């Protein structure tokens, strides 16, 4: 995402959403791949994953720039823009044409995340206060807005769990709000312990919410969603700073750090203690995204070149590294379709690589058209 607050001076790479959002972890049996760009205008390309060629481009209206989120619902694509205002476009994936635009209320700018729940689209904004909008995907109109309490600024992370929406804020301390999606009102707030500032990513496991912080060290908190109280904190080893990505796999939580080297910690969610550390090869710095496929972890790094590591989650050892062609720098997005891994690069031009996850070798590269630079989001949609 292209906007951060006080923690900007720490950043080696703009953290992805993060988050356990649908923008980077979708798997489909048959379908198309869609890439969104941090460009002006905010293009979205439909890519054939078999041939890695361009099928068609969506060119948005004027002012719809810097795609920060891509998701799909009911056979349509939705693109969210890190713009003022923070538009959301509903796109026909067959024709790659605009169906309708959602224009948020005044002050709802710099969209960060799109989340789906109960047939609605929820959008969060990097604003003060931190708004969350509930959008009807059929009419692309506002249903209702959640306005965060005073001090809850910059809604940087957004997830759903057990029928509720949870918003995390890039503030110190790092608040997490539980929101009723029917009334778009506050249920309860989690206030993180001292030093746990700048909620950078949220994920869920076994009915709990886990929050990762862009701090030194990179704490991870386990939160009870019913009481919105702290269950336990994971404090990582020295040097494991600034959590940039957080996912769950096989009953464990995995935290990736914006550090050199780019450590990944396997965390026991019951005890919130360290199980094992993955220390990558030299030069594999700043973990920008984690996904899972076939029981393995795949880590993308915000580096030159943009490495992708296949990791055994049981032993936390390297299985194999994908080293991309020259110029494929700064992995910003990873997704999987039909058993393959696709890496999008935050560079110009906006390359997307199709990777064989068994051999970790390149199958084919999609080279985006001129002006389609800085891939920020990848998603897929079945045909």
KELUM-485124 format. One record per atom (N, C-alpha, C): x, y, z; residue in three letters. Coordinates in steps of 0.001 Angstrom, whole numbers, padded with zeros to 6 digits, always signed. Layout:
BEGIN
XYZALA ...
//
This chain:
BEGIN
+000840-001190+000000UNK +000000+000000+000000UNK +000873+001237+000000UNK +000386+002275-000519UNK +001267+003392-000789UNK +001189+004503+000236UNK +000510+004246+001366UNK +000451+005270+002398UNK +000700+004647+003740UNK +001621+005223+004527UNK +001868+004781+005888UNK +002028+006004+006766UNK +001944+005780+008122UNK +001997+006924+009030UNK +003382+007036+009641UNK +003435+007074+011010UNK +004694+007368+011670UNK +005786+006367+011338UNK +005410+005150+010986UNK +006407+004103+010790UNK +007080+004160+009443UNK +006815+005195+008666UNK +007327+005246+007304UNK +008830+005094+007247UNK +009533+005662+008203UNK +010984+005654+008129UNK +011563+004259+008311UNK +010762+003315+008780UNK +011249+001948+008929UNK +011175+001161+007626UNK +010331+001567+006740UNK +009882+000672+005677UNK +010958+000430+004640UNK +011216-000827+004394UNK +012047-001229+003266UNK +011152-001442+002065UNK +009959-002000+002294UNK +009000-002210+001213UNK +007621-001811+001702UNK +006796-001306+000799UNK +005423-001028+001202UNK +004712-002331+001523UNK +004243-002497+002773UNK +003665-003788+003126UNK +002392-004077+002361UNK +002174-005318+002015UNK +000989-005642+001263UNK -000231-005683+002144UNK -001157-005786+001844UNK -002143-005963+002719UNK -002124-007164+003220UNK -001583-006561+003167UNK -001767-007312+003774UNK -002316-008197+004197UNK -002401-008577+004706UNK -003520-009118+005387UNK -003925-010388+004743UNK -004622-011044+005360UNK -005257-012253+004856UNK -006411-011877+003963UNK -006098-011035+002994UNK -007145-010625+002095UNK -007178-011501+000893UNK -008279-011410+000170UNK -008432-012241-001013UNK -007572-011778-002163UNK -006840-010661-001968UNK -006084-010120-003083UNK -004838-010914-003402UNK -004366-011795-002488UNK -003120-012478-002753UNK -003150-013983-002520UNK -004251-014583-002144UNK -004236-015990-001774UNK -005391-016790-002362UNK -005845-016435-003529UNK -006973-017136-004118UNK -006491-018329-004935UNK -007168-019470-004800UNK -006861-020633-005598UNK -008119-021085-006317UNK -008012-021287-007624UNK -009165-021726-008398UNK -008743-022847-009327UNK -009691-023726-009656UNK -009365-024851-010521UNK -009124-024382-011951UNK -010044-023617-012490UNK -009922-023109-013849UNK -010327-021651-013815UNK -009578-020799-014468UNK -009981-019411-014452UNK -008945-018512-015068UNK -009102-017229-014796UNK -008178-016220-015275UNK -007488-015557-014103UNK -006337-014997-014408UNK -005551-014256-013441UNK -005753-012772-013719UNK -005895-011993-012655UNK -006079-010553-012792UNK -004998-009836-011996UNK -004394-008845-012622UNK -003333-008060-011993UNK -003740-006601-011923UNK -003567-006008-010737UNK -003811-004586-010537UNK -002500-003861-010334UNK -002435-002605-010761UNK -001177-001863-010798UNK -001241-000566-009988UNK -000096-000240-009396UNK +000067+001015-008665UNK +000447+002095-009673UNK -000481+002345-010596UNK -000213+003226-011722UNK -001349+004221-011885UNK -001109+005210-012732UNK -002125+006203-013068UNK -002334+006197-014572UNK -003516+005758-015056UNK -004651+005256-014275UNK -004377+003870-013706UNK -005269+003410-012825UNK -005103+002120-012156UNK -005613+000968-013006UNK -004790+000547-013941UNK -005175-000540-014840UNK -005380-001855-014089UNK -006252-002717-014677UNK -006384-004102-014252UNK -006299-004964-015516UNK -005372-005902-015539UNK -005193-006789-016691UNK -005773-008162-016416UNK -006465-008695-017416UNK -006906-010080-017379UNK -005887-010902-018163UNK -005320-011905-017490UNK -004210-012678-018033UNK -004612-014149-018156UNK -004273-014770-019266UNK -004475-016208-019396UNK -003363-016911-018634UNK -003695-017695-017592UNK -002637-018352-016816UNK -001963-019494-017568UNK -002583-019983-018613UNK -001958-021066-019383UNK -000908-020519-020344UNK -001234-019426-021056UNK -000296-018862-022028UNK +000468-017658-021484UNK +000024-017118-020355UNK +000620-015912-019756UNK +000652-014767-020765UNK -000472-014609-021449UNK -000640-013511-022385UNK -001830-012658-021943UNK -001848-011430-022422UNK -002923-010511-022087UNK -004200-010887-022826UNK -005290-011028-022070UNK -006599-011246-022672UNK -007251-009897-022948UNK -007265-009050-021924UNK -007876-007735-022077UNK -007503-006864-020882UNK -007516-005553-021110UNK -007206-004588-020058UNK -008448-003792-019682UNK -008597-003571-018376UNK -009597-002626-017886UNK -008896-001303-017612UNK -009355-000262-018289UNK -008852+001091-018052UNK -009930+001875-017317UNK -009661+002275-016084UNK -010709+002908-015271UNK -010930+004361-015662UNK -011975+004972-015124UNK -012224+006396-015362UNK -011098+007261-014794UNK -011056+008486-015243UNK -010072+009448-014766UNK -010158+009593-013244UNK -008995+009627-012610UNK -008932+009783-011157UNK -008914+008483-010392UNK -009211+007371-011090UNK -009166+006052-010438UNK -007755+005514-010624UNK -006885+005820-009677UNK -005471+005498-009805UNK -004994+004685-008606UNK -003906+003966-008816UNK -003224+003233-007751UNK -004117+002140-007160UNK -004184+001006-007827UNK -004967-000132-007331UNK -004295-000674-006073UNK -005042-000741-004991UNK -004497-001277-003740UNK -005170-002579-003339UNK -006325-002899-003938UNK -007037-004118-003557UNK -007833-004646-004743UNK -007830-005957-004892UNK -008622-006651-005906UNK -009307-007825-005241UNK -010594-008012-005515UNK -011297-009187-005024UNK -012427-009507-005983UNK -013108-010621-005743UNK -014218-011010-006618UNK -015374-011527-005783UNK -016590-011278-006295UNK -017803-011788-005661UNK -018878-011889-006734UNK -019609-012998-006717UNK -020738-013209-007627UNK -020355-013020-009091UNK -019138-013455-009433UNK -018717-013425-010821UNK -018216-012093-011318UNK -018035-011129-010433UNK -017519-009813-010826UNK -016220-009508-010083UNK -015427-008634-010676UNK -014206-008142-010052UNK -014490-006798-009389UNK -013783-006554-008282UNK -013874-005270-007600UNK -012463-004753-007354UNK -012216-003540-007825UNK -010907-002907-007668UNK -011044-001693-006768UNK -010187-001627-005758UNK -010175-000489-004845UNK -008941+000363-005070UNK -009092+001674-005002UNK -008031+002611-005376UNK -007526+003435-004192UNK -006210+003545-004136UNK -005539+004365-003129UNK -005530+005810-003630UNK -006736+006345-003788UNK -006924+007648-004411UNK -007845+008503-003540UNK -008027+009735-003970UNK -008944+010649-003281UNK -010028+011090-004253UNK -011287+010663-004041UNK -011752+009726-003007UNK -011332+008287-003322UNK -011579+007393-002373UNK -011174+005992-002524UNK -012208+005181-003278UNK -012225+005333-004592UNK -013200+004650-005436UNK -013086+003128-005354UNK -014220+002450-005628UNK -014254+001008-005862UNK -015003+000783-007171UNK -014367+000099-008108UNK -014988-000198-009397UNK -015448-001650-009463UNK -016660-001862-009932UNK -017171-003196-010233UNK -016926-003443-011719UNK -016221-004522-012032UNK -015744-004778-013387UNK -016332-006082-013911UNK -016804-006052-015154UNK -017235-007265-015833UNK -015990-007998-016314UNK -015697-009193-015776UNK -014443-009863-016121UNK -014417-010425-017541UNK -015572-010593-018146UNK -015614-011095-019521UNK -015217-010008-020516UNK -015793-008831-020340UNK -015533-007729-021270UNK -014483-006766-020749UNK -014139-006895-019442UNK -013207-005972-018780UNK -013660-004525-018972UNK -014942-004323-018732UNK -015540-002991-018787UNK -016162-002660-017441UNK -016346-001377-017214UNK -016915-000905-015957UNK -018407-001210-015893UNK -018823-001832-014794UNK -020248-002027-014537UNK -020773-000804-013779UNK -020091-000480-012690UNK -020503+000675-011895UNK -019392+001032-010913UNK -019339+002297-010546UNK -018352+002792-009583UNK -019034+003137-008269UNK -018368+002755-007180UNK -018765+003241-005863UNK -017885+004440-005524UNK -018528+005568-005309UNK -017831+006783-004885UNK -018153+007002-003414UNK -017170+006895-002546UNK -017448+006996-001112UNK -017747+008435-000700UNK -018231+008605+000525UNK -018488+009959+001030UNK -017206+010784+001097UNK -017381+012071+001185UNK -016253+012993+001300UNK -015377+012611+002492UNK -014072+012626+002266UNK -013126+012292+003331UNK -012732+010835+003377UNK -013460+009973+002649UNK -013114+008543+002608UNK -012146+008336+001446UNK -010871+008480+001742UNK -009844+008456+000699UNK -008779+007422+001029UNK -007974+007112+000017UNK -006837+006205+000175UNK -007300+004837+000677UNK -008076+004161-000155UNK -008588+002832+000197UNK -007425+001868+000408UNK -007543+001036+001435UNK -006470+000107+001792UNK -006822-001352+001543UNK -008017-001779+001973UNK -008368-003198+001937UNK -009826-003352+001517UNK -010105-004440+000784UNK -011473-004864+000505UNK -011685-006237+001124UNK -012800-006414+001835UNK -013142-007687+002471UNK -014584-008030+002113UNK -014859-009314+001950UNK -016204-009783+001638UNK -016816-010458+002858UNK -018092-010177+003108UNK -018808-010845+004191UNK -020297-010780+003906UNK -020932-011955+003930UNK -022392-012062+003785UNK -022917-011338+002549UNK -022157-011431+001451UNK -022605-010862+000196UNK -022392-009371+000053UNK -021668-008766+000991UNK -021367-007337+000914UNK -019857-007123+000799UNK -019489-005968+000288UNK -018091-005559+000202UNK -017834-004517+001285UNK -016729-004692+002012UNK -016339-003744+003052UNK -014987-003141+002670UNK -014886-001829+002775UNK -013663-001127+002395UNK -013158-000294+003565UNK -011829-000269+003713UNK -011229+000549+004774UNK -010343+001616+004157UNK -010136+002713+004910UNK -009469+003887+004376UNK -008366+004385+005313UNK -007315+004926+004691UNK -006185+005463+005445UNK -006479+006919+005794UNK -007393+007086+006729UNK -007907+008406+007078UNK -007965+008561+008595UNK -008210+009793+009018UNK -008392+010087+010437UNK -009708+010837+010611UNK -010729+010177+011219UNK -010726+008814+011764UNK -010714+007750+010665UNK -010542+006497+011080UNK -010451+005398+010136UNK -011809+004834+009759UNK -012318+005244+008634UNK -013632+004787+008192UNK -013587+003360+007621UNK -014748+002655+007761UNK -015005+001391+007072UNK -016394+001498+006451UNK -016485+001276+005144UNK -017764+001364+004441UNK -018307-000024+004108UNK -019612-000193+004263UNK -020317-001386+003813UNK -020996-001031+002487UNK -020666-001787+001439UNK -021102-001456+000079UNK -021973-002576-000472UNK -023071-002208-001111UNK -023890-003188-001823UNK -023234-003470-003171UNK -022811-004712-003426UNK -022139-004996-004698UNK -023076-004987-005904UNK -024366-005101-005661UNK -025307-005079-006785UNK -025553-003652-007271UNK -025733-002732-006339UNK -026020-001349-006722UNK -024799-000439-006627UNK -023737-000932-005972UNK -022521-000141-005741UNK -022853+001183-005056UNK -023687+001047-004030UNK -024052+002194-003206UNK -023681+001909-001750UNK -023556+002972-000982UNK -023213+002851+000429UNK -024404+002325+001223UNK -024176+001279+001994UNK -025193+000793+002930UNK -025056+001561+004237UNK -023847+001587+004763UNK -023608+002305+006015UNK -022099+002422+006254UNK -021720+003446+006997UNK -020307+003684+007334UNK -020070+003443+008815UNK -018934+002800+009115UNK -018436+002737+010487UNK -017385+003832+010641UNK -017640+004719+011598UNK -016677+005770+011927UNK -015996+005387+013226UNK -014694+005200+013157UNK -013947+004706+014312UNK -013902+005745+015429UNK -013707+005277+016668UNK -013579+006212+017793UNK -012388+007145+017618UNK -012385+008200+018392UNK -011285+009164+018371UNK -009950+008468+018613UNK -008972+008797+017786UNK -007644+008207+017927UNK -007435+006944+017131UNK -008538+006365+016628UNK -008425+005148+015806UNK -008290+005593+014348UNK -007050+005884+013960UNK -006767+006455+012650UNK -006116+005420+011726UNK -006332+005611+010437UNK -005640+004826+009414UNK -005963+003332+009517UNK -007127+002957+008997UNK -007592+001560+009036UNK -006817+000753+008002UNK -005742+000153+008457UNK -004754-000462+007577UNK -004978-001946+007342UNK -005656-002614+008256UNK -005896-004057+008154UNK -007372-004327+008412UNK -007932-005283+007672UNK -009361-005571+007763UNK -009581-007048+007468UNK -010304-007737+008369UNK -010641-009142+008163UNK -012051-009392+008694UNK -012564-010599+008408UNK -013851-011015+008967UNK -013668-012327+009721UNK -014475-012495+010769UNK -014452-013719+011568UNK -015786-013846+012289UNK -016384-015022+012157UNK -017618-015348+012886UNK -018699-014294+012706UNK -018794-013763+011485UNK -019855-012823+011183UNK -019597-011391+011588UNK -018382-011093+012011UNK -018023-009726+012386UNK -016848-009235+011541UNK -016691-007923+011499UNK -015565-007291+010833UNK -014601-006792+011899UNK -013303-006973+011636UNK -012272-006494+012554UNK -011340-005557+011791UNK -011156-004358+012337UNK -010309-003349+011710UNK -009128-003042+012608UNK -007935-003064+012007UNK -006717-002726+012743UNK -006157-001407+012242UNK -005589-000614+013151UNK -005198+000759+012845UNK -003695+000969+012975UNK -003176+001802+012069UNK -001754+002130+012076UNK -001506+003290+013033UNK -001697+002985+014308UNK -001547+003985+015372UNK -000763+003378+016521UNK -000369+004232+017444UNK +000291+003765+018659UNK -000454+004336+019861UNK -001112+003482+020700UNK -001117+002025+020601UNK -001925+001511+019408UNK -001775+000220+019123UNK -002429-000382+017975UNK -003809-000918+018305UNK -004815-000163+018009UNK -006194-000581+018270UNK -006684-001591+017227UNK -007608-002486+017683UNK -008383-003353+016789UNK -009839-003229+017199UNK -010691-002849+016248UNK -012115-002684+016526UNK -012908-003871+015990UNK -013834-004365+016809UNK -014806-005373+016369UNK -016077-004632+015958UNK -016512-004844+014733UNK -017606-004072+014146UNK -018774-004995+013797UNK -019978-004583+014161UNK -021177-005306+013737UNK -021474-004931+012289UNK -021456-005913+011364UNK -021677-005575+009956UNK -023118-005198+009637UNK -024048-005573+010507UNK -025448-005225+010241UNK -025727-003768+010593UNK -025198-003312+011720UNK -025432-001926+012154UNK -024247-001014+011867UNK -023103-001610+011507UNK -021849-000863+011295UNK -021545+000019+012504UNK -021704-000603+013664UNK -021414+000072+014925UNK -020343-000704+015679UNK -019681-000036+016597UNK -018620-000644+017383UNK -019184-001625+018394UNK -018649-002837+018398UNK -019001-003816+019423UNK -018048-003656+020601UNK -016748-003672+020287UNK -015754-003524+021349UNK -014391-003273+020718UNK -013508-002632+021498UNK -012159-002312+021033UNK -011125-003108+021813UNK -010133-003613+021083UNK -008931-004168+021709UNK -007846-003104+021655UNK -007334-002770+022831UNK -006223-001830+022925UNK -004963-002609+023237UNK -004014-002564+022317UNK -002804-003368+022452UNK -001936-002877+023603UNK -001093-003760+024143UNK -000175-003349+025212UNK +000788-002250+024738UNK +001385-001603+025675UNK +002365-000553+025385UNK +003471-001112+024498UNK +003796-000368+023459UNK +004855-000799+022543UNK +004356-001612+021369UNK +003078-002035+021422UNK +002479-002790+020318UNK +001720-001795+019439UNK +002448-001077+018616UNK +001854-000045+017784UNK +001830-000422+016327UNK +000975+000266+015568UNK +000909+000120+014111UNK +000522-001300+013696UNK -000761-001614+013818UNK -001277-002911+013369UNK -001074-002994+011857UNK -000268-003929+011434UNK +000087-004031+010020UNK -000649-005147+009316UNK -001061-006158+010086UNK -001722-007309+009473UNK -002545-008033+010531UNK -003673-008584+010093UNK -004541-009393+010946UNK -004782-010734+010264UNK -004867-011790+011045UNK -005278-013086+010525UNK -006079-013815+011594UNK -006641-014976+011241UNK -007453-015737+012181UNK -007016-017196+012196UNK -007250-017843+013320UNK -006988-019271+013463UNK -007759-019782+014666UNK -008509-020863+014459UNK -009222-021541+015553UNK -010095-020582+016352UNK -010723-019636+015642UNK -011661-018731+016306UNK -011033-017560+017020UNK -009736-017357+016855UNK -009053-016222+017470UNK -008550-015267+016388UNK -008338-014017+016797UNK -007738-013007+015934UNK -006280-012835+016353UNK -005403-012750+015354UNK -003981-012520+015612UNK -003579-011225+014909UNK -002900-010363+015671UNK -002480-009063+015154UNK -000967-008977+015131UNK -000418-008572+013981UNK +001020-008355+013852UNK +001317-006877+013761UNK +002412-006450+014392UNK +002707-005025+014532UNK +004003-004641+013814UNK +003986-003424+013264UNK +005157-002902+012566UNK +006051-002195+013569UNK +006590-003004+014501UNK +007351-002477+015626UNK +008649-003260+015791UNK +009495-002759+016681UNK +010732-003438+017058UNK +010668-003753+018542UNK +010603-005037+018945UNK +010479-006216+018083UNK +009079-006343+017497UNK +008921-007285+016568UNK +007648-007473+015871UNK +006705-008379+016632UNK +006012-007812+017595UNK +005087-008583+018414UNK +003922-009136+017590UNK +003355-010253+018080UNK +002097-010799+017565UNK +001195-011057+018763UNK -000014-010489+018734UNK -000963-010671+019836UNK -002073-011637+019435UNK -002433-012526+020356UNK -003601-013395+020210UNK -004744-012740+020977UNK -005835-012486+020265UNK -006951-011722+020818UNK -008219-012578+020847UNK -008930-012534+021955UNK -010232-013193+022038UNK -011251-012318+021321UNK -011894-012809+020256UNK -012850-011967+019536UNK -014155-011744+020287UNK -014442-012581+021264UNK -015682-012400+022028UNK -015530-011292+023060UNK -014389-011253+023745UNK -014179-010247+024783UNK -013269-009110+024327UNK -012602-009306+023181UNK -011626-008330+022662UNK -010584-007978+023718UNK -010101-009040+024353UNK -009032-008916+025334UNK -007837-009744+024881UNK -006683-009393+025413UNK -005453-010100+025077UNK -005430-011480+025717UNK -005190-012496+024908UNK -005000-013847+025426UNK -003535-014038+025787UNK -002673-013715+024810UNK -001238-013854+025051UNK -000475-013162+023927UNK +000745-012738+024228UNK +001607-012079+023244UNK +002775-012975+022869UNK +003082-012980+021598UNK +004326-013597+021127UNK +005356-012495+020924UNK +006465-012614+021651UNK +007581-011684+021494UNK +008706-012434+020793UNK +009071-012003+019590UNK +010048-012766+018805UNK +011473-012557+019301UNK +012389-013346+018773UNK +013807-013154+019113UNK +014312-011790+018646UNK +015429-011386+019192UNK +016057-010126+018825UNK +016324-010083+017316UNK +016018-008961+016716UNK +016254-008796+015280UNK +015075-009138+014409UNK +014040-009745+014990UNK +012819-010077+014247UNK +011851-008904+014416UNK +011997-007932+013542UNK +011297-006661+013678UNK +010307-006425+012539UNK +009231-005689+012853UNK +008291-005201+011842UNK +007607-006351+011094UNK +006531-006844+011676UNK +005748-007907+011036UNK +005092-007343+009778UNK +005372-007971+008639UNK +004807-007511+007375UNK +003751-008454+006827UNK +003774-009709+007279UNK +002798-010679+006778UNK +002573-011748+007831UNK +001347-012247+007893UNK +000937-013184+008939UNK -000105-014120+008354UNK +000163-015438+008390UNK -000820-016403+007908UNK -000856-017604+008845UNK -001866-018449+008656UNK -001964-019685+009421UNK -001920-020875+008466UNK -001340-021958+008932UNK -001225-023195+008154UNK -001044-024352+009114UNK -001862-025391+008921UNK -001728-026632+009697UNK -001715-026377+011197UNK -002542-025427+011647UNK -002683-025193+013074UNK -001635-024303+013691UNK -000782-023696+012876UNK +000252-022790+013386UNK +000117-021417+012728UNK +000708-020430+013385UNK +000774-019082+012829UNK +002199-018828+012360UNK +002314-018182+011205UNK +003627-017874+010636UNK +003721-016363+010428UNK +004789-015779+010964UNK +005012-014337+010871UNK +006250-014067+010038UNK +006108-013195+009039UNK +007235-012788+008205UNK +007628-011363+008524UNK +008931-011096+008548UNK +009443-009825+009049UNK +010128-008987+007967UNK +009973-007691+008126UNK +010601-006717+007241UNK +012007-006435+007761UNK +012867-007450+007611UNK +014210-007395+008164UNK +015207-007964+007161UNK +016459-007831+007500UNK +017544-008402+006703UNK +018392-009293+007604UNK +018343-010620+007435UNK +017542-011369+006464UNK +016056-011373+006835UNK +015243-011868+005906UNK +013796-011894+006096UNK +013341-013118+006867UNK +013409-013037+008181UNK +013034-014159+009028UNK +011546-014492+008910UNK +011234-015782+009117UNK +009852-016235+009264UNK +009793-017099+010517UNK +008903-016744+011428UNK +008759-017486+012677UNK +007515-018368+012632UNK +007675-019605+013062UNK +006546-020517+013256UNK +006149-020430+014724UNK +004887-020083+014968UNK +004419-019787+016321UNK +003344-020787+016738UNK +003482-021307+017944UNK +002458-022158+018527UNK +001317-021260+019016UNK +000117-021358+018454UNK -000949-020423+018811UNK -001537-020667+020203UNK -001306-021847+020749UNK -001813-022130+022095UNK -000959-021454+023154UNK +000355-021597+023008UNK +001273-021039+024009UNK +001860-019704+023577UNK +001663-019356+022305UNK +002255-018141+021716UNK +003760-018113+021962UNK +004355-019265+021692UNK +005800-019406+021825UNK +006397-019833+020485UNK +007670-019599+020339UNK +008369-019919+019103UNK +008542-021423+018949UNK +008166-021952+017791UNK +008412-023353+017464UNK +009741-023472+016734UNK +009894-022675+015677UNK +011134-022726+014900UNK +011216-021503+013993UNK +012447-021153+013614UNK +012705-020003+012747UNK +013194-020484+011390UNK +012679-019851+010345UNK +013267-020006+009024UNK +014140-018791+008751UNK +015436-019068+008568UNK +016383-018016+008206UNK +016739-018205+006744UNK +016367-017271+005885UNK +016581-017464+004458UNK +018034-017257+004051UNK +018296-017513+002802UNK +019627-017301+002254UNK +019977-015821+002248UNK +021257-015550+002160UNK +021730-014178+002096UNK +021081-013442+000920UNK +020633-012243+001182UNK +020004-011444+000136UNK +018504-011588+000062UNK +017950-012562+000780UNK +016490-012754+000824UNK +015961-011940+002003UNK +015741-010668+001758UNK +015386-009724+002815UNK +013945-009254+002668UNK +013363-008816+003773UNK +012059-008164+003777UNK +010971-009043+003178UNK +010439-009936+004000UNK +009340-010810+003572UNK +008116-009940+003308UNK +007650-009935+002070UNK +006527-009064+001722UNK +005201-009799+001650UNK +005243-011124+001417UNK +003993-011874+001288UNK +004261-013355+001557UNK +003295-014008+002195UNK +003321-015449+002440UNK +002017-016055+001932UNK +002106-017194+001223UNK +000919-017970+000885UNK +001233-019439+001141UNK +000193-020283+001105UNK +000425-021710+001220UNK -000176-022427+000024UNK +000479-023510-000359UNK +000030-024340-001470UNK +000577-025737-001259UNK -000318-026738-001345UNK +000074-028147-001183UNK +000818-028385+000129UNK +000442-027621+001165UNK +001052-027836+002474UNK +002411-027201+002650UNK +002843-026401+001699UNK +004115-025684+001804UNK +003868-024188+001947UNK +004860-023530+002536UNK +004853-022072+002579UNK +005644-021535+001393UNK +005137-020456+000806UNK +005876-019751-000232UNK +006028-018308+000230UNK +007288-017841+000263UNK +007599-016504+000748UNK +008158-015668-000390UNK +007603-014473-000563UNK +008129-013527-001538UNK +008866-012414-000830UNK +009957-011953-001455UNK +010822-010958-000827UNK +010866-009670-001647UNK +010934-008558-000927UNK +010996-007244-001567UNK +012456-006912-001842UNK +013024-007615-002828UNK +014459-007567-003093UNK +014737-007487-004591UNK +016003-007201-004903UNK +016518-007233-006273UNK +017469-008426-006365UNK +017147-009481-007095UNK +015858-009780-007717UNK +014832-010219-006676UNK +013587-010392-007125UNK +012494-010752-006218UNK +012392-012250-006018UNK +013132-012761-005068UNK +013154-014201-004800UNK +011809-014688-004252UNK +011530-015980-004514UNK +010416-016680-003890UNK +010966-017987-003329UNK +010773-018210-002032UNK +011255-019428-001384UNK +010103-020387-001110UNK +010340-021664-001357UNK +009426-022731-000951UNK +009978-023316+000344UNK +009150-023321+001384UNK +009604-023671+002729UNK +008772-024822+003278UNK +009434-025765+003924UNK +008732-026834+004632UNK +008251-026273+005971UNK +006929-026225+006206UNK +006446-025656+007467UNK +006700-026555+008670UNK +006942-027836+008425UNK +007197-028736+009554UNK +008620-028567+010082UNK +009588-028466+009165UNK +010986-028347+009591UNK +011505-026912+009516UNK +010724-026031+008866UNK +011133-024634+008653UNK +012505-024563+007982UNK +012644-025379+006942UNK +013862-025381+006138UNK +013511-025082+004688UNK +014489-024617+003960UNK +014300-024269+002561UNK +014197-025525+001712UNK +013148-025608+000907UNK +013019-026688-000067UNK +013730-026277-001351UNK +013388-025092-001842UNK +014023-024597-003060UNK +013673-023122-003242UNK +014549-022407-003966UNK +014347-020988-004249UNK +014067-020778-005730UNK +013118-019895-006002UNK +012912-019411-007352UNK +013629-018080-007486UNK +014576-018031-008430UNK +015275-016792-008744UNK +014749-016293-010075UNK +014090-015150-010091UNK +013445-014686-011319UNK +014450-014109-012305UNK +014000-013851-013520UNK +014870-013200-014499UNK +015274-011798-014047UNK +016320-011293-014654UNK +016796-009950-014355UNK +015684-008920-014566UNK +015582-007999-013625UNK +014577-006946-013710UNK +013271-007266-013028UNK +013098-008523-012598UNK +011885-008920-011869UNK +012167-008715-010387UNK +011929-007501-009921UNK +012342-007089-008579UNK +011135-006778-007693UNK +011325-007014-006382UNK +010344-006606-005363UNK +009008-007349-005512UNK +008957-008561-004981UNK +007700-009322-004992UNK +006694-008599-004119UNK +005559-008265-004703UNK +004504-007574-003952UNK +003284-008455-003757UNK +003057-009410-004665UNK +001859-010248-004586UNK +002188-011666-005016UNK +001598-012627-004321UNK +001673-014046-004674UNK +000267-014615-004660UNK -000046-015466-005615UNK -001302-016186-005598UNK -001083-017545-006249UNK -002098-018400-006217UNK -001986-019723-006840UNK -003256-020022-007620UNK -003065-020643-008767UNK -004169-021100-009608UNK -003762-022439-010206UNK -004675-023393-010133UNK -004482-024691-010799UNK -003137-025324-010463UNK -002701-025140-009210UNK -001479-025803-008767UNK -000197-025088-009111UNK -000279-023877-009631UNK +000911-023082-009940UNK +000951-021842-009050UNK +002151-021314-008880UNK +002352-020089-008117UNK +002598-018949-009102UNK +001998-017795-008812UNK +002172-016613-009645UNK +002703-015483-008773UNK +003784-014861-009241UNK +004421-013769-008501UNK +004303-012476-009288UNK +003829-011423-008621UNK +003743-010096-009220UNK +004760-009172-008594UNK +005400-008349-009419UNK +006529-007537-008984UNK +006190-006050-008959UNK +006601-005406-007865UNK +006390-003977-007685UNK +007530-003237-008375UNK +007509-003329-009701UNK +008584-002748-010485UNK +008025-002383-011851UNK +008858-001784-012674UNK +008395-001387-013992UNK +009278-002005-015071UNK +008700-002699-016072UNK +007264-002938-016214UNK +006743-003938-015186UNK +005421-004106-015164UNK +004793-004969-014162UNK +004777-006425-014562UNK +005875-007094-014327UNK +005958-008513-014665UNK +005125-009375-013721UNK +004612-010513-014268UNK +004018-011581-013468UNK +004631-012888-013945UNK +005221-013646-013016UNK +005854-014921-013350UNK +004981-016095-012929UNK +004868-017082-013817UNK +004224-018359-013495UNK +005322-019333-013107UNK +005205-019887-011906UNK +006268-020702-011314UNK +005780-022124-011086UNK +006603-023093-011457UNK +006330-024492-011146UNK +006697-024724-009685UNK +005730-025030-008803UNK +006040-025143-007377UNK +006847-026392-007023UNK +006876-027377-007917UNK +007675-028580-007648UNK +009152-028313-007882UNK +009459-027700-009016UNK +010859-027456-009368UNK +011311-026045-009038UNK +010349-025174-008730UNK +010623-023748-008472UNK +011400-023135-009631UNK +010918-023429-010820UNK +011488-022873-012040UNK +010421-022061-012775UNK +010890-021167-013632UNK +010000-020313-014394UNK +009351-021085-015530UNK +008030-020976-015628UNK +007307-021553-016763UNK +007158-020486-017848UNK +006671-019326-017454UNK +006504-018256-018430UNK +006275-016932-017693UNK +006625-015848-018377UNK +006445-014507-017818UNK +005390-013740-018603UNK +004550-013030-017868UNK +003664-012046-018473UNK +004313-010681-018318UNK +004525-010023-019436UNK +005061-008667-019425UNK +003919-007711-019734UNK +003617-006865-018777UNK +002472-005969-018901UNK +002714-004916-019981UNK +001635-004391-020547UNK +001768-003313-021535UNK +002441-002077-020934UNK +002887-001206-021816UNK +003523+000038-021394UNK +002599+000821-020464UNK +003166+001318-019384UNK +002398+002092-018411UNK +001755+001260-017327UNK +001720-000070-017516UNK +001167-000985-016499UNK +002325-001398-015596UNK +002605-000601-014605UNK +003794-000806-013780UNK +003410-000983-012314UNK +004314-001642-011592UNK +004159-001857-010154UNK +002909-002691-009839UNK +003023-004008-009967UNK +001919-004920-009626UNK +001710-004865-008111UNK +000501-004522-007711UNK +000207-004426-006277UNK -000772-005502-005818UNK -001523-006104-006752UNK -002538-007077-006352UNK -002732-008109-007447UNK -002909-009354-007024UNK -003254-010451-007922UNK -004467-011164-007349UNK -005404-011542-008208UNK -006510-012394-007782UNK -006924-013233-008966UNK -007865-014140-008750UNK -008317-015017-009817UNK -009831-015176-009725UNK -010400-015637-010811UNK -011853-015813-010891UNK -012130-016966-011819UNK -012945-017932-011367UNK -013265-019094-012189UNK -014095-018685-013390UNK -013906-019399-014482UNK -014663-019113-015690UNK -015781-020126-015856UNK 
//
